[in-house]
Amino acid sequence: MARRAQDPKCAVRRSAVTALSALGTVSVPPAGPTASLLAQRAADSSRAVRRAALAALGSFASREGGAWSRAWVVAAWPRACDTEASVAAQVLSDFTTIVIDRVLSNFQDDTLWQLIEDADQPSSDMGKYMQKICALLAKEKKLPRKLVTNLEHAITKTSRRGPWILLAYVAPYCAEHITHKPVADRWNKLKNNNKGE
């Protein structure tokens, strides 16, 4: 499969990636080499191969998390800037499933917050891509009010940075939904706690 995914013919590469994704419906392979292969194909010259690789990465990340989610962030988020609209749309769809829907269903998901925190490092461009993804989702009106509400709840219930990071990226597009007092109160409390350290 790996050899076919490197084939000079894009139809063969796409078929190999699609077959790998289909095999994953039975049993998701360990992330390692398979994730690396899909990440390479996510930057393929062929739009169809890029989409197939991104769909596979998104599917594995949403089902398995862990190393698959980290591989998905690194390979998929930059594709939000892809010149091909269908490729960028795949990224937005997977971001909605893997990030937004998880915030909507369980705002105390520590693995999600860890993923966001790991992605938003000063030495990485992933924050820039997360900002682009949030802007595109806002343009499509896919940042629901409940997202902001759940981020506010997460901020008051956990000391994790992840909810703050995601709120910072969605806030420019959802400012009218933010309840400023609880957010400001929590911020001031955290600030005061840090001064005492």
Z-matrix of the N, CA and C atoms (Angstrom, degrees):
N
C 1 1.450
C 2 1.537 1 110.34
N 3 1.348 2 115.71 1 -43.65
C 4 1.464 3 119.62 2 -178.51
C 5 1.524 4 110.71 3 -61.75
N 6 1.332 5 116.63 4 -39.44
C 7 1.470 6 120.21 5 -179.73
C 8 1.521 7 110.35 6 -65.73
N 9 1.320 8 117.24 7 -41.54
C 10 1.468 9 120.67 8 179.92
C 11 1.529 10 111.33 9 -67.64
N 12 1.322 11 116.62 10 -31.19
C 13 1.461 12 119.91 11 178.93
C 14 1.531 13 111.80 12 -69.74
N 15 1.334 14 117.04 13 -11.58
C 16 1.476 15 121.97 14 178.08
C 17 1.535 16 111.33 15 -104.80
N 18 1.319 17 116.66 16 2.95
C 19 1.465 18 121.69 17 -174.97
C 20 1.537 19 111.26 18 -59.02
N 21 1.354 20 117.91 19 146.64
C 22 1.468 21 119.71 20 178.27
C 23 1.538 22 113.98 21 -63.11
N 24 1.329 23 117.20 22 -25.59
C 25 1.474 24 120.51 23 -178.94
C 26 1.524 25 110.08 24 -86.29
N 27 1.326 26 115.02 25 125.97
C 28 1.471 27 118.68 26 -176.46
C 29 1.530 28 111.67 27 -64.79
N 30 1.318 29 118.98 28 -32.47
C 31 1.469 30 120.80 29 179.43
C 32 1.527 31 110.59 30 -63.20
N 33 1.331 32 116.59 31 -37.01
C 34 1.467 33 120.97 32 178.80
C 35 1.529 34 109.49 33 -70.05
N 36 1.343 35 116.77 34 -43.17
C 37 1.472 36 120.17 35 178.75
C 38 1.527 37 110.41 36 -61.49
N 39 1.318 38 116.39 37 -44.89
C 40 1.470 39 119.77 38 -179.99
C 41 1.528 40 110.95 39 -62.80
N 42 1.334 41 116.95 40 -42.99
C 43 1.471 42 120.57 41 178.88
C 44 1.525 43 111.14 42 -61.76
N 45 1.330 44 116.89 43 -40.31
C 46 1.465 45 120.37 44 179.52
C 47 1.523 46 111.09 45 -64.84
N 48 1.323 47 116.56 46 -43.50
C 49 1.467 48 120.41 47 179.52
C 50 1.522 49 110.35 48 -66.43
N 51 1.326 50 116.97 49 -41.49
C 52 1.466 51 121.20 50 178.79
C 53 1.531 52 110.52 51 -64.26
N 54 1.331 53 117.02 52 -40.29
C 55 1.473 54 120.91 53 178.39
C 56 1.529 55 110.56 54 -65.04
N 57 1.318 56 116.12 55 -41.63
C 58 1.466 57 120.41 56 177.99
C 59 1.524 58 110.32 57 -61.17
N 60 1.312 59 116.05 58 -42.26
C 61 1.459 60 120.84 59 178.02
C 62 1.531 61 110.73 60 -63.70
N 63 1.327 62 116.38 61 -41.74
C 64 1.475 63 120.50 62 179.52
C 65 1.530 64 110.78 63 -65.26
N 66 1.324 65 117.25 64 -39.15
C 67 1.467 66 120.15 65 177.20
C 68 1.523 67 110.50 66 -62.63
N 69 1.332 68 115.30 67 -32.72
C 70 1.455 69 120.56 68 179.48
C 71 1.512 70 114.00 69 -66.87
N 72 1.334 71 117.99 70 -16.55
C 73 1.463 72 119.34 71 176.97
C 74 1.526 73 110.37 72 -72.27
N 75 1.327 74 116.25 73 -24.03
C 76 1.460 75 120.99 74 177.23
C 77 1.530 76 109.73 75 -85.11
N 78 1.320 77 115.62 76 -50.13
C 79 1.462 78 121.41 77 -179.60
C 80 1.519 79 108.66 78 -153.36
N 81 1.323 80 116.74 79 118.73
C 82 1.462 81 120.40 80 -179.18
C 83 1.526 82 108.61 81 -71.83
N 84 1.334 83 116.52 82 126.18
C 85 1.473 84 119.00 83 179.91
C 86 1.525 85 111.02 84 -70.77
N 87 1.346 86 117.23 85 160.65
C 88 1.465 87 119.07 86 174.18
C 89 1.524 88 109.36 87 -58.89
N 90 1.317 89 116.57 88 148.25
C 91 1.465 90 120.34 89 -172.93
C 92 1.525 91 113.56 90 -62.54
N 93 1.302 92 119.39 91 -54.35
C 94 1.466 93 125.83 92 -176.69
C 95 1.515 94 118.15 93 -9.90
N 96 1.339 95 117.60 94 -107.10
C 97 1.463 96 120.78 95 -175.73
C 98 1.532 97 113.61 96 -64.55
N 99 1.320 98 117.04 97 -32.79
C 100 1.468 99 119.75 98 -179.46
C 101 1.524 100 110.44 99 -66.60
N 102 1.331 101 116.60 100 -42.27
C 103 1.466 102 120.28 101 177.86
C 104 1.522 103 110.69 102 -64.56
N 105 1.325 104 117.00 103 -39.49
C 106 1.477 105 120.51 104 178.33
C 107 1.522 106 110.83 105 -62.76
N 108 1.322 107 115.80 106 -42.51
C 109 1.461 108 120.61 107 178.97
C 110 1.532 109 110.63 108 -62.57
N 111 1.327 110 116.68 109 -45.99
C 112 1.467 111 120.06 110 179.92
C 113 1.526 112 111.40 111 -66.71
N 114 1.328 113 116.93 112 -35.09
C 115 1.468 114 120.16 113 177.20
C 116 1.532 115 110.51 114 -64.03
N 117 1.313 116 116.40 115 -40.29
C 118 1.480 117 119.90 116 176.31
C 119 1.524 118 110.15 117 -61.58
N 120 1.312 119 116.46 118 -45.26
C 121 1.463 120 120.70 119 -177.81
C 122 1.534 121 111.04 120 -71.01
N 123 1.329 122 118.38 121 -23.22
C 124 1.475 123 120.95 122 176.74
C 125 1.526 124 111.15 123 -66.83
N 126 1.329 125 116.51 124 -16.65
C 127 1.470 126 121.48 125 176.88
C 128 1.531 127 110.69 126 -110.01
N 129 1.307 128 117.35 127 18.26
C 130 1.468 129 123.36 128 -177.77
C 131 1.538 130 110.90 129 -61.45
N 132 1.314 131 116.01 130 156.25
C 133 1.472 132 119.97 131 177.59
C 134 1.532 133 112.07 132 -70.80
N 135 1.323 134 116.43 133 -21.88
C 136 1.468 135 120.70 134 -179.60
C 137 1.525 136 111.32 135 -91.13
N 138 1.329 137 116.23 136 128.58
C 139 1.467 138 121.98 137 177.98
C 140 1.528 139 110.84 138 -57.96
N 141 1.322 140 117.58 139 -43.17
C 142 1.461 141 121.31 140 -177.36
C 143 1.529 142 111.39 141 -64.27
N 144 1.325 143 117.05 142 -38.69
C 145 1.468 144 120.86 143 178.57
C 146 1.527 145 109.57 144 -68.79
N 147 1.342 146 117.32 145 -43.20
C 148 1.467 147 120.66 146 178.69
C 149 1.529 148 110.54 147 -57.79
N 150 1.323 149 115.28 148 -47.62
C 151 1.482 150 118.99 149 -179.43
C 152 1.517 151 111.86 150 -62.22
N 153 1.330 152 117.07 151 -43.74
C 154 1.465 153 120.67 152 -179.63
C 155 1.531 154 110.83 153 -62.96
N 156 1.330 155 116.59 154 -41.96
C 157 1.466 156 120.26 155 179.68
C 158 1.523 157 110.85 156 -66.66
N 159 1.322 158 117.14 157 -42.23
C 160 1.461 159 120.74 158 179.32
C 161 1.530 160 110.77 159 -65.01
N 162 1.322 161 116.26 160 -40.20
C 163 1.475 162 120.05 161 178.94
C 164 1.531 163 109.96 162 -62.74
N 165 1.326 164 116.88 163 -41.87
C 166 1.469 165 120.45 164 179.24
C 167 1.530 166 110.53 165 -65.49
N 168 1.328 167 116.66 166 -46.57
C 169 1.470 168 120.02 167 178.72
C 170 1.530 169 110.83 168 -59.67
N 171 1.331 170 116.58 169 -45.12
C 172 1.464 171 120.50 170 179.45
C 173 1.513 172 112.43 171 -62.61
N 174 1.325 173 115.81 172 -41.18
C 175 1.462 174 120.42 173 179.48
C 176 1.527 175 111.27 174 -63.93
N 177 1.324 176 116.38 175 -46.76
C 178 1.465 177 120.55 176 -179.62
C 179 1.535 178 110.83 177 -66.44
N 180 1.334 179 116.54 178 -39.98
C 181 1.469 180 120.10 179 -179.90
C 182 1.518 181 111.29 180 -65.20
N 183 1.329 182 117.35 181 -40.75
C 184 1.466 183 119.52 182 -178.41
C 185 1.528 184 111.69 183 -70.42
N 186 1.335 185 116.99 184 -27.72
C 187 1.463 186 119.99 185 -179.04
C 188 1.522 187 113.47 186 -90.28
N 189 1.330 188 116.62 187 -35.54
C 190 1.457 189 120.20 188 -172.08
C 191 1.524 190 114.72 189 -107.97
N 192 1.347 191 117.54 190 -27.32
C 193 1.461 192 120.21 191 -177.32
C 194 1.521 193 111.90 192 64.56
N 195 1.312 194 116.81 193 -148.94
C 196 1.457 195 123.09 194 175.37
C 197 1.520 196 114.65 195 50.22
N 198 1.326 197 114.90 196 -127.99
C 199 1.468 198 121.24 197 -177.57
C 200 1.525 199 111.35 198 -61.66
N 201 1.325 200 117.20 199 -32.68
C 202 1.464 201 119.72 200 178.09
C 203 1.528 202 110.81 201 -65.27
N 204 1.332 203 116.94 202 -40.81
C 205 1.475 204 119.86 203 178.95
C 206 1.520 205 110.87 204 -64.14
N 207 1.333 206 116.44 205 -42.45
C 208 1.470 207 119.47 206 178.82
C 209 1.527 208 110.95 207 -63.65
N 210 1.327 209 116.70 208 -41.19
C 211 1.472 210 120.39 209 178.25
C 212 1.526 211 110.23 210 -64.52
N 213 1.332 212 116.28 211 -39.18
C 214 1.468 213 120.81 212 178.97
C 215 1.524 214 110.84 213 -62.37
N 216 1.342 215 117.99 214 -45.08
C 217 1.467 216 121.34 215 179.60
C 218 1.523 217 110.23 216 -56.05
N 219 1.329 218 116.36 217 -52.13
C 220 1.464 219 121.54 218 -174.30
C 221 1.529 220 112.02 219 -66.13
N 222 1.323 221 116.86 220 -39.59
C 223 1.473 222 120.07 221 -176.82
C 224 1.523 223 113.15 222 -85.41
N 225 1.334 224 117.12 223 -35.95
C 226 1.472 225 120.19 224 -171.05
C 227 1.523 226 114.10 225 -91.28
N 228 1.310 227 118.47 226 -43.19
C 229 1.459 228 119.07 227 -173.60
C 230 1.525 229 113.55 228 -55.82
N 231 1.336 230 119.81 229 -41.67
C 232 1.471 231 118.28 230 177.46
C 233 1.526 232 113.38 231 -61.43
N 234 1.327 233 117.41 232 -24.78
C 235 1.467 234 121.40 233 -179.24
C 236 1.528 235 111.40 234 -72.90
N 237 1.329 236 118.59 235 -6.54
C 238 1.471 237 120.47 236 173.52
C 239 1.523 238 109.94 237 -63.30
N 240 1.320 239 116.54 238 -21.28
C 241 1.473 240 122.14 239 178.73
C 242 1.526 241 111.47 240 -96.13
N 243 1.329 242 117.24 241 9.58
C 244 1.463 243 121.28 242 -178.35
C 245 1.529 244 110.34 243 -61.19
N 246 1.310 245 116.27 244 141.66
C 247 1.467 246 120.16 245 179.82
C 248 1.527 247 111.83 246 -71.15
N 249 1.306 248 116.32 247 -19.31
C 250 1.464 249 120.86 248 178.88
C 251 1.532 250 109.05 249 -89.60
N 252 1.320 251 117.15 250 116.38
C 253 1.471 252 122.44 251 -174.24
C 254 1.527 253 112.79 252 -58.47
N 255 1.327 254 118.13 253 -36.91
C 256 1.463 255 119.64 254 -177.24
C 257 1.529 256 111.85 255 -68.73
N 258 1.329 257 116.89 256 -28.81
C 259 1.470 258 120.95 257 177.44
C 260 1.520 259 109.24 258 -71.87
N 261 1.332 260 116.80 259 -47.48
C 262 1.469 261 121.00 260 177.47
C 263 1.532 262 110.23 261 -60.94
N 264 1.327 263 117.11 262 -37.67
C 265 1.471 264 120.96 263 179.15
C 266 1.530 265 111.30 264 -63.24
N 267 1.336 266 117.19 265 -35.48
C 268 1.466 267 120.83 266 177.08
C 269 1.532 268 110.30 267 -63.50
N 270 1.318 269 116.04 268 -41.67
C 271 1.472 270 120.78 269 178.47
C 272 1.529 271 110.05 270 -62.32
N 273 1.327 272 116.95 271 -45.88
C 274 1.468 273 120.85 272 -179.75
C 275 1.525 274 111.42 273 -62.46
N 276 1.313 275 115.90 274 -41.26
C 277 1.461 276 120.40 275 179.29
C 278 1.532 277 110.82 276 -62.34
N 279 1.327 278 115.88 277 -45.64
C 280 1.466 279 119.44 278 -179.54
C 281 1.531 280 111.48 279 -69.62
N 282 1.326 281 118.31 280 -37.16
C 283 1.464 282 121.31 281 177.27
C 284 1.528 283 109.51 282 -61.81
N 285 1.318 284 116.12 283 -40.20
C 286 1.465 285 120.26 284 178.26
C 287 1.525 286 110.19 285 -61.46
N 288 1.336 287 116.61 286 -45.22
C 289 1.466 288 121.00 287 -178.99
C 290 1.527 289 111.96 288 -68.30
N 291 1.325 290 116.20 289 -47.39
C 292 1.472 291 120.67 290 -170.93
C 293 1.524 292 112.70 291 -81.64
N 294 1.323 293 117.79 292 -31.74
C 295 1.471 294 120.34 293 -176.44
C 296 1.529 295 111.45 294 -109.93
N 297 1.327 296 116.81 295 -63.50
C 298 1.483 297 120.57 296 -172.65
C 299 1.525 298 111.55 297 -60.68
N 300 1.334 299 117.54 298 -49.95
C 301 1.465 300 119.80 299 -177.75
C 302 1.527 301 111.91 300 -62.24
N 303 1.337 302 116.93 301 -33.56
C 304 1.472 303 119.33 302 178.01
C 305 1.526 304 111.03 303 -69.20
N 306 1.319 305 117.94 304 -36.91
C 307 1.471 306 120.23 305 176.12
C 308 1.527 307 109.09 306 -65.59
N 309 1.327 308 116.47 307 -39.57
C 310 1.465 309 120.44 308 -178.72
C 311 1.527 310 111.86 309 -66.95
N 312 1.336 311 117.39 310 -32.40
C 313 1.462 312 119.59 311 -176.05
C 314 1.528 313 113.31 312 -95.41
N 315 1.336 314 118.11 313 -28.81
C 316 1.465 315 120.07 314 -177.19
C 317 1.515 316 109.23 315 -155.15
N 318 1.329 317 115.97 316 91.58
C 319 1.465 318 119.01 317 -174.86
C 320 1.530 319 112.60 318 -75.42
N 321 1.324 320 118.19 319 0.11
C 322 1.468 321 120.96 320 177.75
C 323 1.527 322 111.31 321 -107.45
N 324 1.313 323 117.40 322 28.69
C 325 1.458 324 123.49 323 -177.79
C 326 1.535 325 110.08 324 -80.95
N 327 1.323 326 116.12 325 96.29
C 328 1.466 327 120.59 326 -176.57
C 329 1.524 328 113.35 327 -61.11
N 330 1.325 329 117.69 328 -33.30
C 331 1.477 330 118.80 329 -179.91
C 332 1.532 331 110.46 330 -67.05
N 333 1.321 332 116.93 331 -34.50
C 334 1.464 333 119.96 332 176.60
C 335 1.524 334 110.30 333 -67.09
N 336 1.328 335 116.49 334 -45.83
C 337 1.468 336 119.11 335 -179.22
C 338 1.526 337 110.85 336 -62.70
N 339 1.329 338 116.23 337 -37.09
C 340 1.469 339 119.45 338 177.86
C 341 1.527 340 110.39 339 -64.23
N 342 1.315 341 116.74 340 -41.30
C 343 1.464 342 121.18 341 178.64
C 344 1.533 343 110.69 342 -60.45
N 345 1.329 344 116.67 343 -44.65
C 346 1.475 345 121.58 344 179.40
C 347 1.535 346 109.88 345 -64.72
N 348 1.328 347 116.34 346 -44.70
C 349 1.464 348 120.22 347 -179.80
C 350 1.525 349 111.60 348 -62.36
N 351 1.329 350 116.25 349 -43.07
C 352 1.469 351 120.34 350 179.30
C 353 1.528 352 111.17 351 -64.14
N 354 1.317 353 116.29 352 -36.35
C 355 1.473 354 120.49 353 -177.97
C 356 1.524 355 111.81 354 -72.56
N 357 1.331 356 117.16 355 -32.98
C 358 1.464 357 120.87 356 -173.59
C 359 1.524 358 111.71 357 -94.82
N 360 1.311 359 115.94 358 61.41
C 361 1.464 360 121.66 359 178.26
C 362 1.528 361 109.29 360 -100.10
N 363 1.335 362 117.28 361 143.34
C 364 1.473 363 119.78 362 -179.60
C 365 1.531 364 113.77 363 -56.83
N 366 1.329 365 116.81 364 -29.92
C 367 1.462 366 120.19 365 -177.98
C 368 1.534 367 112.82 366 -82.73
N 369 1.319 368 116.97 367 1.61
C 370 1.460 369 121.86 368 -175.00
C 371 1.530 370 110.98 369 -118.29
N 372 1.328 371 115.55 370 153.67
C 373 1.471 372 121.35 371 175.22
C 374 1.526 373 112.23 372 -88.83
N 375 1.329 374 117.46 373 0.16
C 376 1.460 375 119.67 374 -173.95
C 377 1.527 376 112.59 375 -62.06
N 378 1.338 377 118.09 376 -33.05
C 379 1.467 378 120.55 377 176.80
C 380 1.517 379 111.09 378 -60.99
N 381 1.333 380 115.83 379 -40.73
C 382 1.472 381 120.85 380 177.90
C 383 1.527 382 110.23 381 -61.89
N 384 1.326 383 116.59 382 -39.63
C 385 1.469 384 119.81 383 179.49
C 386 1.524 385 111.20 384 -72.16
N 387 1.340 386 117.14 385 -36.38
C 388 1.466 387 119.16 386 177.41
C 389 1.524 388 109.73 387 -63.60
N 390 1.319 389 117.17 388 -38.49
C 391 1.462 390 121.64 389 176.82
C 392 1.526 391 110.47 390 -62.02
N 393 1.321 392 117.07 391 -43.08
C 394 1.472 393 121.86 392 178.87
C 395 1.532 394 110.32 393 -63.42
N 396 1.329 395 116.50 394 -43.80
C 397 1.468 396 120.62 395 179.54
C 398 1.522 397 110.37 396 -61.52
N 399 1.341 398 117.40 397 -45.47
C 400 1.470 399 120.56 398 179.29
C 401 1.527 400 111.17 399 -62.86
N 402 1.330 401 117.07 400 -38.15
C 403 1.473 402 120.45 401 178.24
C 404 1.522 403 110.52 402 -64.22
N 405 1.334 404 116.68 403 -42.50
C 406 1.469 405 120.09 404 179.91
C 407 1.524 406 111.12 405 -67.53
N 408 1.329 407 117.42 406 -40.32
C 409 1.471 408 120.52 407 177.72
C 410 1.527 409 110.74 408 -65.05
N 411 1.323 410 117.03 409 -37.68
C 412 1.471 411 120.49 410 177.63
C 413 1.526 412 110.52 411 -64.46
N 414 1.317 413 115.42 412 -41.03
C 415 1.471 414 119.93 413 179.00
C 416 1.525 415 111.00 414 -60.58
N 417 1.337 416 115.97 415 -33.84
C 418 1.466 417 121.17 416 178.53
C 419 1.532 418 112.01 417 -89.27
N 420 1.342 419 115.87 418 6.13
C 421 1.470 420 122.17 419 -179.27
C 422 1.529 421 111.87 420 57.57
N 423 1.332 422 115.78 421 44.95
C 424 1.466 423 121.29 422 -178.60
C 425 1.529 424 112.28 423 -115.48
N 426 1.338 425 115.99 424 24.97
C 427 1.463 426 120.85 425 172.80
C 428 1.528 427 106.54 426 -113.53
N 429 1.337 428 117.41 427 88.83
C 430 1.466 429 120.02 428 -173.47
C 431 1.532 430 112.87 429 -70.32
N 432 1.303 431 114.22 430 157.59
C 433 1.468 432 121.27 431 178.39
C 434 1.530 433 111.02 432 -56.51
N 435 1.325 434 116.69 433 -38.07
C 436 1.475 435 120.71 434 -178.43
C 437 1.530 436 111.08 435 -62.18
N 438 1.318 437 117.46 436 -27.49
C 439 1.461 438 120.24 437 176.62
C 440 1.531 439 109.61 438 -60.57
N 441 1.319 440 116.33 439 -48.37
C 442 1.468 441 121.14 440 179.69
C 443 1.527 442 109.92 441 -64.10
N 444 1.321 443 116.99 442 -43.98
C 445 1.461 444 121.16 443 179.27
C 446 1.524 445 110.69 444 -58.07
N 447 1.336 446 116.96 445 -46.48
C 448 1.458 447 120.34 446 -179.10
C 449 1.526 448 112.03 447 -68.68
N 450 1.327 449 117.18 448 -34.45
C 451 1.466 450 119.49 449 175.54
C 452 1.530 451 110.12 450 -65.37
N 453 1.332 452 117.05 451 -39.82
C 454 1.468 453 120.09 452 176.56
C 455 1.524 454 110.90 453 -62.32
N 456 1.342 455 116.72 454 -42.47
C 457 1.469 456 120.04 455 177.47
C 458 1.530 457 110.26 456 -62.82
N 459 1.319 458 116.66 457 -42.99
C 460 1.465 459 120.60 458 -179.55
C 461 1.526 460 110.89 459 -61.58
N 462 1.324 461 116.11 460 -39.61
C 463 1.468 462 120.90 461 179.66
C 464 1.527 463 111.13 462 -61.87
N 465 1.332 464 116.60 463 -38.38
C 466 1.462 465 119.61 464 -178.40
C 467 1.530 466 112.53 465 -82.06
N 468 1.337 467 117.75 466 -18.56
C 469 1.471 468 120.69 467 -175.14
C 470 1.523 469 113.82 468 -102.03
N 471 1.325 470 117.93 469 -15.23
C 472 1.462 471 119.61 470 -176.70
C 473 1.519 472 110.37 471 -135.21
N 474 1.295 473 115.75 472 156.26
C 475 1.471 474 119.83 473 176.94
C 476 1.533 475 110.79 474 -96.57
N 477 1.324 476 117.40 475 7.62
C 478 1.470 477 121.78 476 -179.86
C 479 1.523 478 110.74 477 -67.24
N 480 1.323 479 115.74 478 150.20
C 481 1.469 480 121.25 479 176.64
C 482 1.522 481 112.19 480 -81.10
N 483 1.341 482 117.13 481 -23.70
C 484 1.460 483 121.66 482 -175.03
C 485 1.521 484 115.12 483 -50.87
N 486 1.346 485 118.62 484 -48.87
C 487 1.469 486 118.65 485 179.35
C 488 1.529 487 112.76 486 -61.78
N 489 1.335 488 116.41 487 -37.81
C 490 1.466 489 120.07 488 177.72
C 491 1.527 490 110.77 489 -63.68
N 492 1.329 491 115.58 490 -42.58
C 493 1.470 492 120.30 491 -178.77
C 494 1.521 493 110.00 492 -61.40
N 495 1.341 494 116.32 493 -51.28
C 496 1.461 495 119.38 494 -178.24
C 497 1.527 496 111.13 495 -64.21
N 498 1.328 497 117.17 496 -39.84
C 499 1.471 498 119.75 497 177.59
C 500 1.530 499 110.49 498 -60.86
N 501 1.322 500 116.78 499 -39.99
C 502 1.470 501 120.08 500 179.24
C 503 1.528 502 111.29 501 -61.08
N 504 1.340 503 116.96 502 -35.22
C 505 1.461 504 119.96 503 -179.21
C 506 1.528 505 113.36 504 -79.14
N 507 1.338 506 117.47 505 -29.71
C 508 1.475 507 118.83 506 179.76
C 509 1.528 508 112.52 507 -91.97
N 510 1.333 509 117.49 508 -20.54
C 511 1.471 510 121.38 509 -175.12
C 512 1.528 511 114.77 510 -54.28
N 513 1.334 512 119.70 511 -41.78
C 514 1.470 513 117.83 512 -179.43
C 515 1.530 514 113.75 513 -59.65
N 516 1.317 515 116.73 514 -21.54
C 517 1.465 516 121.31 515 -175.96
C 518 1.524 517 112.15 516 -105.03
N 519 1.337 518 117.04 517 -8.57
C 520 1.471 519 121.15 518 -176.09
C 521 1.525 520 111.65 519 -132.71
N 522 1.320 521 116.95 520 23.99
C 523 1.469 522 120.66 521 -173.92
C 524 1.522 523 112.46 522 -53.79
N 525 1.331 524 116.89 523 -35.55
C 526 1.469 525 119.50 524 -177.18
C 527 1.523 526 112.18 525 -68.46
N 528 1.336 527 118.13 526 -16.93
C 529 1.467 528 121.46 527 -179.57
C 530 1.531 529 112.87 528 -93.75
N 531 1.317 530 117.55 529 -8.89
C 532 1.462 531 120.39 530 -175.90
C 533 1.522 532 110.13 531 -80.42
N 534 1.330 533 115.75 532 130.49
C 535 1.454 534 122.51 533 174.54
C 536 1.529 535 106.10 534 -89.83
N 537 1.300 536 116.33 535 99.65
C 538 1.463 537 120.92 536 -167.47
C 539 1.527 538 114.57 537 -64.37
N 540 1.326 539 118.46 538 -38.54
C 541 1.460 540 119.96 539 -174.72
C 542 1.527 541 112.82 540 -61.34
N 543 1.338 542 120.61 541 -52.61
C 544 1.474 543 119.07 542 -179.69
C 545 1.539 544 112.46 543 -61.37
N 546 1.321 545 116.43 544 -36.94
C 547 1.460 546 119.61 545 179.50
C 548 1.532 547 109.63 546 -66.40
N 549 1.326 548 116.76 547 -45.88
C 550 1.461 549 120.89 548 179.40
C 551 1.529 550 111.11 549 -64.85
N 552 1.334 551 116.94 550 -40.36
C 553 1.470 552 120.34 551 178.65
C 554 1.523 553 110.87 552 -61.57
N 555 1.330 554 116.19 553 -44.82
C 556 1.475 555 120.15 554 -179.90
C 557 1.523 556 110.21 555 -65.23
N 558 1.331 557 116.65 556 -40.41
C 559 1.466 558 120.78 557 179.08
C 560 1.533 559 110.26 558 -61.43
N 561 1.336 560 115.91 559 -46.64
C 562 1.468 561 120.24 560 -179.93
C 563 1.527 562 111.38 561 -63.32
N 564 1.335 563 116.15 562 -39.00
C 565 1.467 564 119.86 563 178.46
C 566 1.529 565 110.42 564 -63.40
N 567 1.317 566 116.88 565 -44.96
C 568 1.472 567 120.53 566 178.38
C 569 1.533 568 110.86 567 -62.90
N 570 1.337 569 115.47 568 -42.03
C 571 1.456 570 120.27 569 178.99
C 572 1.532 571 110.83 570 -60.43
N 573 1.334 572 116.54 571 -45.37
C 574 1.469 573 121.77 572 -179.66
C 575 1.529 574 111.10 573 -65.54
N 576 1.345 575 116.75 574 -39.08
C 577 1.466 576 120.43 575 177.55
C 578 1.526 577 111.01 576 -62.90
N 579 1.329 578 116.37 577 -39.40
C 580 1.466 579 120.50 578 -179.31
C 581 1.527 580 111.64 579 -69.25
N 582 1.323 581 116.80 580 -30.98
C 583 1.477 582 120.06 581 178.66
C 584 1.515 583 110.83 582 -66.18
N 585 1.339 584 116.53 583 -32.41
C 586 1.458 585 121.33 584 -178.52
C 587 1.526 586 113.72 585 -76.55
N 588 1.322 587 117.66 586 -10.32
C 589 1.469 588 120.97 587 -177.28
C 590 1.516 589 111.20 588 -78.83
